[in-house]
Amino acid sequence: MRRDRSSELFEKAKTYFPGGVNSPVRAFRSVGGTPLFIERGSGSRIWDADGNEFIDYCCSWGPLILGHAHPEVKRRVIKALDYGTSFGAPTALENDLAELIISNHRFIEKIRFVSSGTEAVMSALRLARGITGRSKILKFEGCYHGHTDAMLVKAGSGLVTFGTSSSAGVPEAFAQETIVIPLDSISALNEAFEKHAGQIAAVIIEPIPANNGLLLQSETFLRYLREICTTQNTLLIFDEVISGFRAGFTGAAGLYDIQPDIITFGKIIGGGLPVGAYASSAKNMAHISPEGNVYQAGTLSGNPVAMSAGIAQLSECLKPGFYEELERKTVLLCDGISNHARRKNYPVKMFRTGSIWWIAFTTKEHIRSAGDIDGESMNIFKVLHAELLERGIYLGPSGYEVGFVSSAHTDADIHRTISAFEEALDIACGK
């Protein structure tokens, strides 16, 4: 596979951008080699600047649930562009997308559009603090909630600790307002609430953690989390930037039938365009300005082009059988890879939910926390990633990232992918 043009573009990009990229994981440092510069996408495929073709399972990190350049999304976007790109004023399109979401999502009553998942989380945390009058936030090691200061923290040395900054530029004073505990630990959760009684404004969790592997939580743990938040008058925030509209239209909240206090959403509600949202009950959302005293604003919030793309995409998701067909294809993919690994006795497990999947080099039946992931296994993924690229399969360039199936993937795509995985695993696992 030639990468001459991508290499040329990368060298030029390094003169403009830190590390040559505008988001760190794109630099391919986890997997080595030159990052691919993508030129176009259509359906389940992408093409790089050298003309190489790939079946894409990154799907822009999840939001392209219909695949690339879906005809109806394109039509709606082009129509919106004919009228203008941005007004900084209300449009009927905001009403239309909000109605489409709220009328089909029984866990929310009002919504506020923003421009990214990070902004949605930042705003949700501020809302929780404004409602409760408390300042501390509890998060879980292994969950990612964007690059807002309060969330760029990692666990300290003890089981229940204040977080420590995981990025330069984040004051320790900010980190001291964030408590970090392990996932899947009821004892750590109890200890945190005992130690910080009456101080925790919100607990934020990816109910389907999918930014550090696919760390599927037990329903028992999630239900206990809901229960303790209720008894402690602490708000429960479900970060569904990835799982929202992926694990069914109502996301993880619907999958587990758990009512969170606030839900955050990401780019999937805008057809992959820059957009996010946070949503809650009408009572909670009444605290947001201009109704309430929790301030949040954005010139591009409710951008008409993004709203149009979102209306098109989510309307497709609501068609009968949409999610069932997505899951069928995801099962087909994961079972095909698992069957080969089992025949060859490779230490490989496929974890999945809805149309989200993850390959782990392990013999464990469950991986529920970040500490359960063997860091050395990323060396195997590095080889696997390179071999799959040579065979026309594109995954996100990190073994900690999950993969996604879109409605554009065909059974033929899936079978070709399984064959590519079989060959690549035989090399990566040294057999």
C-alpha positions as a Markdown table, in Angstrom:
| # | Residue | x | y | z |
|---|---|---|---|---|
| 1 | Met | 0.0 | 0.0 | 0.0 |
| 2 | Arg | 1.4 | 3.3 | -1.1 |
| 3 | Arg | 1.4 | 6.3 | 1.3 |
| 4 | Asp | 3.5 | 8.7 | -0.7 |
| 5 | Arg | 0.9 | 11.4 | -0.9 |
| 6 | Ser | -0.2 | 10.9 | 2.8 |
| 7 | Ser | 3.5 | 11.1 | 3.8 |
| 8 | Glu | 3.9 | 14.3 | 1.8 |
| 9 | Leu | 0.8 | 15.9 | 3.3 |
| 10 | Phe | 1.8 | 14.8 | 6.8 |
| 11 | Glu | 5.3 | 16.5 | 6.5 |
| 12 | Lys | 3.6 | 19.7 | 5.4 |
| 13 | Ala | 1.0 | 19.4 | 8.2 |
| 14 | Lys | 3.7 | 19.2 | 10.8 |
| 15 | Thr | 4.8 | 22.7 | 9.8 |
| 16 | Tyr | 1.3 | 24.0 | 10.6 |
| 17 | Phe | -0.1 | 21.9 | 13.5 |
| 18 | Pro | 1.3 | 20.4 | 16.7 |
| 19 | Gly | 2.4 | 16.9 | 15.8 |
| 20 | Gly | 0.9 | 17.5 | 12.3 |
| 21 | Val | -2.7 | 16.9 | 13.4 |
| 22 | Asn | -5.7 | 18.6 | 14.9 |
| 23 | Ser | -6.5 | 15.8 | 17.3 |
| 24 | Pro | -3.9 | 13.6 | 18.9 |
| 25 | Val | -5.0 | 10.1 | 18.1 |
| 26 | Arg | -4.9 | 10.9 | 14.4 |
| 27 | Ala | -1.1 | 11.0 | 14.5 |
| 28 | Phe | -0.9 | 7.1 | 14.4 |
| 29 | Arg | 1.6 | 7.1 | 17.3 |
| 30 | Ser | -0.1 | 4.1 | 18.9 |
| 31 | Val | 0.2 | 2.0 | 15.7 |
| 32 | Gly | 3.2 | 3.5 | 13.9 |
| 33 | Gly | 3.6 | 4.6 | 10.4 |
| 34 | Thr | 2.3 | 7.6 | 8.5 |
| 35 | Pro | -1.3 | 8.7 | 9.2 |
| 36 | Leu | -3.6 | 8.3 | 6.3 |
| 37 | Phe | -5.0 | 11.5 | 4.9 |
| 38 | Ile | -8.6 | 10.7 | 3.8 |
| 39 | Glu | -9.8 | 12.3 | 0.6 |
| 40 | Arg | -13.4 | 11.1 | 0.4 |
| 41 | Gly | -16.0 | 8.6 | 1.7 |
| 42 | Ser | -19.0 | 6.9 | 0.3 |
| 43 | Gly | -21.2 | 4.3 | 2.0 |
| 44 | Ser | -19.0 | 1.9 | 3.9 |
| 45 | Arg | -15.8 | 3.0 | 2.1 |
| 46 | Ile | -13.2 | 5.7 | 2.4 |
| 47 | Trp | -10.3 | 6.5 | 0.1 |
| 48 | Asp | -7.0 | 8.1 | 1.1 |
| 49 | Ala | -4.9 | 10.7 | -0.7 |
| 50 | Asp | -3.0 | 7.9 | -2.5 |
| 51 | Gly | -6.2 | 6.3 | -3.8 |
| 52 | Asn | -6.2 | 3.3 | -1.4 |
| 53 | Glu | -9.7 | 2.1 | -0.7 |
| 54 | Phe | -10.8 | 0.8 | 2.8 |
| 55 | Ile | -13.9 | -0.6 | 4.4 |
| 56 | Asp | -14.3 | 1.9 | 7.3 |
| 57 | Tyr | -15.2 | 0.8 | 10.8 |
| 58 | Cys | -14.1 | 4.0 | 12.4 |
| 59 | Cys | -17.1 | 5.9 | 11.0 |
| 60 | Ser | -15.7 | 9.3 | 12.2 |
| 61 | Trp | -15.5 | 7.7 | 15.7 |
| 62 | Gly | -19.1 | 6.6 | 15.6 |
| 63 | Pro | -21.5 | 9.2 | 14.4 |
| 64 | Leu | -21.8 | 8.0 | 10.8 |
| 65 | Ile | -24.3 | 5.4 | 11.6 |
| 66 | Leu | -25.6 | 5.6 | 8.0 |
| 67 | Gly | -22.1 | 5.5 | 6.5 |
| 68 | His | -20.4 | 8.2 | 4.5 |
| 69 | Ala | -22.3 | 10.7 | 2.3 |
| 70 | His | -25.7 | 9.2 | 2.8 |
| 71 | Pro | -28.0 | 10.5 | -0.1 |
| 72 | Glu | -30.7 | 11.9 | 2.2 |
| 73 | Val | -28.2 | 13.6 | 4.5 |
| 74 | Lys | -26.5 | 15.1 | 1.5 |
| 75 | Arg | -29.8 | 16.3 | 0.1 |
| 76 | Arg | -30.8 | 18.0 | 3.3 |
| 77 | Val | -27.4 | 19.6 | 3.8 |
| 78 | Ile | -27.3 | 21.0 | 0.3 |
| 79 | Lys | -30.8 | 22.4 | 0.8 |
| 80 | Ala | -29.8 | 24.1 | 4.0 |
| 81 | Leu | -26.7 | 25.5 | 2.4 |
| 82 | Asp | -28.8 | 27.2 | -0.2 |
| 83 | Tyr | -30.4 | 29.3 | 2.5 |
| 84 | Gly | -27.2 | 30.1 | 4.4 |
| 85 | Thr | -24.6 | 28.5 | 6.8 |
| 86 | Ser | -25.2 | 30.3 | 10.1 |
| 87 | Phe | -27.4 | 33.0 | 11.5 |
| 88 | Gly | -26.8 | 33.1 | 15.3 |
| 89 | Ala | -30.6 | 33.2 | 15.6 |
| 90 | Pro | -33.4 | 30.6 | 16.0 |
| 91 | Thr | -34.5 | 28.5 | 13.0 |
| 92 | Ala | -37.4 | 26.1 | 12.6 |
| 93 | Leu | -34.9 | 23.4 | 12.0 |
| 94 | Glu | -33.9 | 23.4 | 15.7 |
| 95 | Asn | -37.6 | 22.8 | 16.6 |
| 96 | Asp | -37.8 | 20.0 | 14.1 |
| 97 | Leu | -34.8 | 18.1 | 15.3 |
| 98 | Ala | -35.7 | 18.6 | 19.0 |
| 99 | Glu | -39.2 | 17.3 | 18.4 |
| 100 | Leu | -37.9 | 14.3 | 16.5 |
| 101 | Ile | -35.5 | 13.4 | 19.4 |
| 102 | Ile | -37.8 | 14.3 | 22.4 |
| 103 | Ser | -40.9 | 12.6 | 21.0 |
| 104 | Asn | -39.0 | 9.3 | 20.6 |
| 105 | His | -36.8 | 9.4 | 23.7 |
| 106 | Arg | -38.8 | 8.8 | 26.9 |
| 107 | Phe | -36.0 | 9.8 | 29.2 |
| 108 | Ile | -35.8 | 13.5 | 28.4 |
| 109 | Glu | -38.2 | 16.4 | 28.2 |
| 110 | Lys | -36.1 | 19.3 | 27.1 |
| 111 | Ile | -32.8 | 19.6 | 25.2 |
| 112 | Arg | -30.2 | 22.3 | 24.5 |
| 113 | Phe | -28.0 | 22.0 | 21.3 |
| 114 | Val | -24.3 | 22.9 | 21.5 |
| 115 | Ser | -21.4 | 22.3 | 19.2 |
| 116 | Ser | -19.6 | 19.3 | 20.5 |
| 117 | Gly | -19.7 | 16.4 | 23.0 |
| 118 | Thr | -17.1 | 18.2 | 25.1 |
| 119 | Glu | -19.2 | 21.3 | 25.3 |
| 120 | Ala | -22.3 | 19.2 | 26.2 |
| 121 | Val | -20.4 | 17.6 | 29.1 |
| 122 | Met | -19.1 | 20.9 | 30.3 |
| 123 | Ser | -22.6 | 22.4 | 30.3 |
| 124 | Ala | -24.1 | 19.3 | 32.0 |
| 125 | Leu | -21.6 | 19.6 | 34.8 |
| 126 | Arg | -22.3 | 23.3 | 35.3 |
| 127 | Leu | -26.1 | 22.6 | 35.3 |
| 128 | Ala | -25.6 | 19.9 | 37.9 |
| 129 | Arg | -23.6 | 22.2 | 40.1 |
| 130 | Gly | -26.2 | 25.0 | 39.6 |
| 131 | Ile | -29.1 | 22.7 | 40.6 |
| 132 | Thr | -27.4 | 21.2 | 43.7 |
| 133 | Gly | -25.3 | 24.1 | 44.9 |
| 134 | Arg | -22.5 | 21.6 | 45.3 |
| 135 | Ser | -19.1 | 21.6 | 43.6 |
| 136 | Lys | -17.6 | 18.1 | 43.5 |
| 137 | Ile | -18.0 | 15.7 | 40.6 |
| 138 | Leu | -17.4 | 11.9 | 40.7 |
| 139 | Lys | -16.2 | 10.2 | 37.6 |
| 140 | Phe | -14.8 | 6.7 | 36.8 |
| 141 | Glu | -11.3 | 5.7 | 35.7 |
| 142 | Gly | -11.6 | 4.5 | 32.1 |
| 143 | Cys | -14.4 | 6.8 | 31.1 |
| 144 | Tyr | -13.6 | 9.8 | 28.8 |
| 145 | His | -15.8 | 12.9 | 28.8 |
| 146 | Gly | -14.0 | 15.2 | 26.5 |
| 147 | His | -11.2 | 17.7 | 27.2 |
| 148 | Thr | -12.9 | 20.0 | 29.6 |
| 149 | Asp | -10.6 | 20.8 | 32.6 |
| 150 | Ala | -12.6 | 19.0 | 35.2 |
| 151 | Met | -12.6 | 15.8 | 33.3 |
| 152 | Leu | -8.9 | 15.7 | 32.4 |
| 153 | Val | -8.1 | 14.0 | 35.6 |
| 154 | Lys | -7.0 | 10.5 | 36.5 |
| 155 | Ala | -7.2 | 8.4 | 39.7 |
| 156 | Gly | -4.8 | 9.1 | 42.5 |
| 157 | Ser | -3.0 | 6.5 | 44.6 |
| 158 | Gly | -5.8 | 5.5 | 46.8 |
| 159 | Leu | -9.0 | 3.6 | 46.0 |
| 160 | Val | -11.1 | 6.7 | 46.6 |
| 161 | Thr | -9.1 | 9.9 | 45.8 |
| 162 | Phe | -9.4 | 13.3 | 44.4 |
| 163 | Gly | -8.2 | 13.2 | 40.8 |
| 164 | Thr | -4.8 | 14.4 | 39.7 |
| 165 | Ser | -4.4 | 16.4 | 36.5 |
| 166 | Ser | -3.7 | 14.2 | 33.4 |
| 167 | Ser | -2.8 | 17.2 | 31.3 |
| 168 | Ala | -0.5 | 20.2 | 31.6 |
| 169 | Gly | -2.5 | 23.4 | 31.9 |
| 170 | Val | -5.1 | 21.9 | 34.2 |
| 171 | Pro | -4.7 | 23.5 | 37.7 |
| 172 | Glu | -4.6 | 21.0 | 40.5 |
| 173 | Ala | -7.3 | 23.1 | 42.2 |
| 174 | Phe | -9.6 | 22.1 | 39.4 |
| 175 | Ala | -8.6 | 18.5 | 39.7 |
| 176 | Gln | -9.4 | 18.6 | 43.5 |
| 177 | Glu | -13.1 | 19.1 | 42.7 |
| 178 | Thr | -13.1 | 15.8 | 40.8 |
| 179 | Ile | -13.2 | 12.4 | 42.6 |
| 180 | Val | -12.1 | 9.4 | 40.5 |
| 181 | Ile | -12.9 | 5.8 | 41.4 |
| 182 | Pro | -12.7 | 2.5 | 39.5 |
| 183 | Leu | -15.6 | 1.3 | 37.4 |
| 184 | Asp | -17.7 | -1.7 | 38.5 |
| 185 | Ser | -16.9 | -1.2 | 42.2 |
| 186 | Ile | -19.9 | -0.7 | 44.5 |
| 187 | Ser | -17.5 | -0.6 | 47.5 |
| 188 | Ala | -15.5 | 2.3 | 46.0 |
| 189 | Leu | -18.8 | 4.1 | 45.2 |
| 190 | Asn | -20.0 | 3.7 | 48.8 |
| 191 | Glu | -16.7 | 4.9 | 50.2 |
| 192 | Ala | -16.7 | 7.9 | 48.0 |
| 193 | Phe | -20.2 | 9.0 | 49.1 |
| 194 | Glu | -19.3 | 8.4 | 52.7 |
| 195 | Lys | -16.0 | 10.3 | 52.5 |
| 196 | His | -17.6 | 13.3 | 50.6 |
| 197 | Ala | -21.1 | 13.2 | 52.1 |
| 198 | Gly | -23.3 | 16.1 | 50.9 |
| 199 | Gln | -20.6 | 17.5 | 48.6 |
| 200 | Ile | -21.1 | 15.6 | 45.3 |
| 201 | Ala | -23.1 | 17.5 | 42.7 |
| 202 | Ala | -23.1 | 14.8 | 40.1 |
| 203 | Val | -21.8 | 11.4 | 39.1 |
| 204 | Ile | -20.9 | 11.2 | 35.4 |
| 205 | Ile | -20.4 | 7.9 | 33.6 |
| 206 | Glu | -20.4 | 6.5 | 30.2 |
| 207 | Pro | -23.1 | 3.9 | 30.8 |
| 208 | Ile | -21.5 | 2.0 | 28.0 |
| 209 | Pro | -17.8 | 2.9 | 28.4 |
| 210 | Ala | -16.4 | 3.0 | 24.9 |
| 211 | Asn | -13.4 | 5.3 | 24.9 |
| 212 | Asn | -10.9 | 3.0 | 26.7 |
| 213 | Gly | -12.0 | -0.3 | 25.3 |
| 214 | Leu | -15.6 | -1.5 | 25.5 |
| 215 | Leu | -16.0 | -1.9 | 29.2 |
| 216 | Leu | -19.5 | -3.3 | 29.4 |
| 217 | Gln | -20.8 | -2.7 | 32.9 |
| 218 | Ser | -23.1 | -5.1 | 34.8 |
| 219 | Glu | -26.7 | -4.0 | 35.1 |
| 220 | Thr | -26.5 | -4.5 | 38.8 |
| 221 | Phe | -23.7 | -1.9 | 39.1 |
| 222 | Leu | -25.6 | 0.7 | 36.9 |
| 223 | Arg | -28.8 | 0.2 | 38.9 |
| 224 | Tyr | -27.0 | 0.6 | 42.2 |
| 225 | Leu | -25.4 | 3.8 | 40.8 |
| 226 | Arg | -28.9 | 5.2 | 40.1 |
| 227 | Glu | -30.1 | 4.2 | 43.5 |
| 228 | Ile | -27.3 | 5.8 | 45.5 |
| 229 | Cys | -27.4 | 9.0 | 43.5 |
| 230 | Thr | -31.1 | 9.2 | 44.3 |
| 231 | Thr | -30.6 | 8.6 | 48.0 |
| 232 | Gln | -27.7 | 11.1 | 48.2 |
| 233 | Asn | -29.5 | 13.9 | 46.2 |
| 234 | Thr | -26.8 | 13.7 | 43.6 |
| 235 | Leu | -27.5 | 14.0 | 39.9 |
| 236 | Leu | -26.6 | 11.1 | 37.6 |
| 237 | Ile | -25.2 | 12.1 | 34.2 |
| 238 | Phe | -25.2 | 9.6 | 31.4 |
| 239 | Asp | -22.5 | 10.6 | 28.9 |
| 240 | Glu | -24.0 | 9.1 | 25.8 |
| 241 | Val | -21.8 | 10.9 | 23.3 |
| 242 | Ile | -20.9 | 7.5 | 21.9 |
| 243 | Ser | -23.7 | 5.2 | 23.0 |
| 244 | Gly | -26.6 | 7.6 | 22.3 |
| 245 | Phe | -28.6 | 6.5 | 19.2 |
| 246 | Arg | -26.1 | 3.6 | 18.8 |
| 247 | Ala | -27.4 | 1.3 | 21.4 |
| 248 | Gly | -30.9 | 1.9 | 20.1 |
| 249 | Phe | -32.6 | 5.2 | 19.6 |
| 250 | Thr | -32.8 | 5.8 | 23.4 |
| 251 | Gly | -29.2 | 4.7 | 23.9 |
| 252 | Ala | -28.0 | 3.0 | 27.1 |
| 253 | Ala | -30.7 | 4.7 | 29.1 |
| 254 | Gly | -33.2 | 2.7 | 27.1 |
| 255 | Leu | -31.1 | -0.5 | 26.9 |
| 256 | Tyr | -30.9 | -0.7 | 30.7 |
| 257 | Asp | -34.2 | 1.1 | 31.4 |
| 258 | Ile | -32.5 | 3.5 | 33.8 |
| 259 | Gln | -33.5 | 7.1 | 34.1 |
| 260 | Pro | -30.5 | 9.4 | 34.4 |
| 261 | Asp | -30.9 | 13.0 | 35.5 |
| 262 | Ile | -29.0 | 14.5 | 32.5 |
| 263 | Ile | -27.9 | 12.9 | 29.2 |
| 264 | Thr | -25.2 | 14.2 | 26.9 |
| 265 | Phe | -25.2 | 13.5 | 23.2 |
| 266 | Gly | -22.6 | 14.0 | 20.4 |
| 267 | Lys | -22.2 | 14.3 | 16.7 |
| 268 | Ile | -24.5 | 11.4 | 15.8 |
| 269 | Ile | -27.5 | 13.8 | 16.3 |
| 270 | Gly | -26.0 | 16.0 | 13.5 |
| 271 | Gly | -25.2 | 13.4 | 10.9 |
| 272 | Gly | -21.5 | 13.7 | 11.9 |
| 273 | Leu | -21.4 | 17.5 | 11.6 |
| 274 | Pro | -20.0 | 19.4 | 14.6 |
| 275 | Val | -22.9 | 19.3 | 17.1 |
| 276 | Gly | -23.7 | 18.0 | 20.6 |
| 277 | Ala | -26.5 | 18.4 | 23.1 |
| 278 | Tyr | -27.5 | 17.9 | 26.7 |
| 279 | Ala | -31.0 | 17.0 | 27.8 |
| 280 | Ser | -33.0 | 16.4 | 31.0 |
| 281 | Ser | -36.4 | 17.0 | 32.6 |
| 282 | Ala | -38.2 | 20.2 | 32.0 |
| 283 | Lys | -37.7 | 21.1 | 35.7 |
| 284 | Asn | -33.9 | 20.6 | 35.5 |
| 285 | Met | -33.6 | 22.5 | 32.2 |
| 286 | Ala | -35.5 | 25.4 | 33.6 |
| 287 | His | -32.2 | 26.3 | 35.5 |
| 288 | Ile | -30.5 | 27.1 | 32.1 |
| 289 | Ser | -30.3 | 30.7 | 31.0 |
| 290 | Pro | -32.4 | 32.6 | 29.9 |
| 291 | Glu | -35.0 | 30.8 | 32.2 |
| 292 | Gly | -32.6 | 30.2 | 35.0 |
| 293 | Asn | -29.3 | 31.4 | 36.4 |
| 294 | Val | -27.0 | 28.7 | 34.9 |
| 295 | Tyr | -25.3 | 30.4 | 32.0 |
| 296 | Gln | -24.5 | 28.7 | 28.7 |
| 297 | Ala | -24.4 | 30.1 | 25.2 |
| 298 | Gly | -23.0 | 29.4 | 21.7 |
| 299 | Thr | -23.1 | 31.2 | 18.4 |
| 300 | Leu | -23.1 | 28.0 | 16.4 |
| 301 | Ser | -25.6 | 26.1 | 18.7 |
| 302 | Gly | -28.4 | 24.8 | 16.6 |
| 303 | Asn | -26.5 | 25.5 | 13.4 |
| 304 | Pro | -29.0 | 25.0 | 10.5 |
| 305 | Val | -26.7 | 22.8 | 8.4 |
| 306 | Ala | -26.1 | 20.5 | 11.4 |
| 307 | Met | -29.8 | 20.4 | 12.3 |
| 308 | Ser | -30.7 | 19.5 | 8.7 |
| 309 | Ala | -28.2 | 16.6 | 8.7 |
| 310 | Gly | -29.4 | 15.4 | 12.1 |
| 311 | Ile | -33.0 | 15.4 | 11.0 |
| 312 | Ala | -32.1 | 13.3 | 7.9 |
| 313 | Gln | -30.0 | 10.8 | 9.9 |
| 314 | Leu | -32.2 | 10.3 | 12.9 |
| 315 | Ser | -35.3 | 9.9 | 10.6 |
| 316 | Glu | -33.5 | 7.0 | 9.0 |
| 317 | Cys | -32.7 | 5.5 | 12.4 |
| 318 | Leu | -36.4 | 5.5 | 13.3 |
| 319 | Lys | -37.4 | 3.3 | 10.4 |
| 320 | Pro | -38.7 | -0.1 | 11.5 |
| 321 | Gly | -36.0 | -2.8 | 11.8 |
| 322 | Phe | -33.1 | -0.3 | 11.5 |
| 323 | Tyr | -31.4 | -1.2 | 14.8 |
| 324 | Glu | -32.2 | -4.9 | 14.5 |
| 325 | Glu | -30.4 | -5.0 | 11.1 |
| 326 | Leu | -27.4 | -3.1 | 12.5 |
| 327 | Glu | -27.1 | -5.6 | 15.3 |
| 328 | Arg | -27.4 | -8.6 | 13.0 |
| 329 | Lys | -24.5 | -7.4 | 11.0 |
| 330 | Thr | -22.4 | -6.6 | 14.1 |
| 331 | Val | -23.1 | -10.1 | 15.4 |
| 332 | Leu | -22.1 | -11.6 | 12.0 |
| 333 | Leu | -18.8 | -9.7 | 12.1 |
| 334 | Cys | -17.9 | -10.5 | 15.8 |
| 335 | Asp | -18.9 | -14.1 | 15.5 |
| 336 | Gly | -16.9 | -14.6 | 12.4 |
| 337 | Ile | -13.7 | -13.2 | 14.0 |
| 338 | Ser | -14.3 | -15.0 | 17.3 |
| 339 | Asn | -14.8 | -18.4 | 15.5 |
| 340 | His | -11.4 | -18.0 | 13.8 |
| 341 | Ala | -9.7 | -17.0 | 17.1 |
| 342 | Arg | -11.3 | -20.0 | 18.8 |
| 343 | Arg | -10.2 | -22.4 | 16.1 |
| 344 | Lys | -6.6 | -21.2 | 16.3 |
| 345 | Asn | -6.7 | -20.9 | 20.1 |
| 346 | Tyr | -5.7 | -17.2 | 20.0 |
| 347 | Pro | -6.2 | -15.1 | 23.2 |
| 348 | Val | -8.9 | -12.9 | 21.4 |
| 349 | Lys | -12.3 | -11.8 | 22.6 |
| 350 | Met | -14.8 | -9.8 | 20.8 |
| 351 | Phe | -17.0 | -7.5 | 22.9 |
| 352 | Arg | -20.1 | -5.8 | 21.4 |
| 353 | Thr | -23.3 | -4.0 | 22.2 |
| 354 | Gly | -25.7 | -2.8 | 19.5 |
| 355 | Ser | -23.5 | -1.7 | 16.6 |
| 356 | Ile | -20.4 | -1.0 | 18.8 |
| 357 | Trp | -17.6 | -3.6 | 19.0 |
| 358 | Trp | -14.1 | -4.0 | 20.3 |
| 359 | Ile | -11.4 | -6.6 | 19.9 |
| 360 | Ala | -9.3 | -7.4 | 23.0 |
| 361 | Phe | -6.3 | -9.7 | 23.2 |
| 362 | Thr | -7.3 | -11.5 | 26.4 |
| 363 | Thr | -8.7 | -14.8 | 27.7 |
| 364 | Lys | -11.0 | -13.0 | 30.2 |
| 365 | Glu | -14.7 | -13.4 | 29.6 |
| 366 | His | -15.4 | -9.8 | 30.9 |
| 367 | Ile | -13.4 | -6.6 | 30.9 |
| 368 | Arg | -15.3 | -4.1 | 33.0 |
| 369 | Ser | -12.5 | -1.7 | 34.1 |
| 370 | Ala | -9.5 | 0.0 | 32.6 |
| 371 | Gly | -7.2 | -2.0 | 34.9 |
| 372 | Asp | -8.4 | -5.2 | 33.3 |
| 373 | Ile | -6.8 | -4.3 | 30.0 |
| 374 | Asp | -3.3 | -5.7 | 29.4 |
| 375 | Gly | -1.2 | -2.8 | 28.1 |
| 376 | Glu | 1.2 | -5.2 | 26.4 |
| 377 | Ser | -1.6 | -6.4 | 24.2 |
| 378 | Met | -1.4 | -3.1 | 22.3 |
| 379 | Asn | 1.7 | -4.4 | 20.7 |
| 380 | Ile | -0.4 | -7.1 | 19.1 |
| 381 | Phe | -3.0 | -4.6 | 18.0 |
| 382 | Lys | -0.2 | -2.5 | 16.4 |
| 383 | Val | 0.6 | -5.4 | 14.1 |
| 384 | Leu | -3.0 | -6.2 | 13.5 |
| 385 | His | -3.8 | -2.6 | 12.5 |
| 386 | Ala | -1.0 | -2.5 | 9.9 |
| 387 | Glu | -2.0 | -5.9 | 8.4 |
| 388 | Leu | -5.6 | -4.9 | 8.2 |
| 389 | Leu | -4.7 | -1.6 | 6.4 |
| 390 | Glu | -2.8 | -3.7 | 3.8 |
| 391 | Arg | -6.0 | -5.7 | 3.3 |
| 392 | Gly | -8.2 | -2.7 | 2.9 |
| 393 | Ile | -9.8 | -2.5 | 6.4 |
| 394 | Tyr | -9.7 | 0.7 | 8.4 |
| 395 | Leu | -10.0 | 0.8 | 12.2 |
| 396 | Gly | -9.3 | 3.7 | 14.5 |
| 397 | Pro | -5.5 | 3.9 | 15.1 |
| 398 | Ser | -5.5 | 2.7 | 18.7 |
| 399 | Gly | -6.3 | -0.7 | 20.4 |
| 400 | Tyr | -8.2 | 1.1 | 23.0 |
| 401 | Glu | -10.7 | 2.5 | 20.5 |
| 402 | Val | -13.9 | 0.7 | 19.5 |
| 403 | Gly | -15.3 | -0.1 | 16.1 |
| 404 | Phe | -18.6 | 0.7 | 14.6 |
| 405 | Val | -20.9 | -0.9 | 12.0 |
| 406 | Ser | -23.1 | 1.3 | 9.8 |
| 407 | Ser | -26.2 | 0.6 | 7.8 |
| 408 | Ala | -24.0 | 1.1 | 4.7 |
| 409 | His | -22.0 | -2.0 | 5.5 |
| 410 | Thr | -23.2 | -5.0 | 3.5 |
| 411 | Asp | -22.9 | -8.7 | 4.3 |
| 412 | Ala | -20.3 | -8.9 | 1.6 |
| 413 | Asp | -18.3 | -6.1 | 3.4 |
| 414 | Ile | -18.6 | -8.1 | 6.6 |
| 415 | His | -17.4 | -11.4 | 5.0 |
| 416 | Arg | -14.5 | -9.7 | 3.4 |
| 417 | Thr | -13.6 | -8.1 | 6.7 |
| 418 | Ile | -13.7 | -11.5 | 8.5 |
| 419 | Ser | -11.3 | -12.9 | 5.9 |
| 420 | Ala | -9.0 | -10.0 | 6.4 |
| 421 | Phe | -9.1 | -10.4 | 10.1 |
| 422 | Glu | -8.3 | -14.1 | 9.8 |
| 423 | Glu | -5.1 | -13.4 | 7.8 |
| 424 | Ala | -4.1 | -10.5 | 10.0 |
| 425 | Leu | -4.6 | -12.4 | 13.2 |
| 426 | Asp | -2.5 | -15.3 | 12.0 |
| 427 | Ile | 0.3 | -12.8 | 11.6 |
| 428 | Ala | -0.3 | -10.7 | 14.7 |
| 429 | Cys | -0.7 | -13.6 | 17.0 |
| 430 | Gly | 2.4 | -15.3 | 15.6 |
| 431 | Lys | 0.9 | -18.5 | 14.2 |
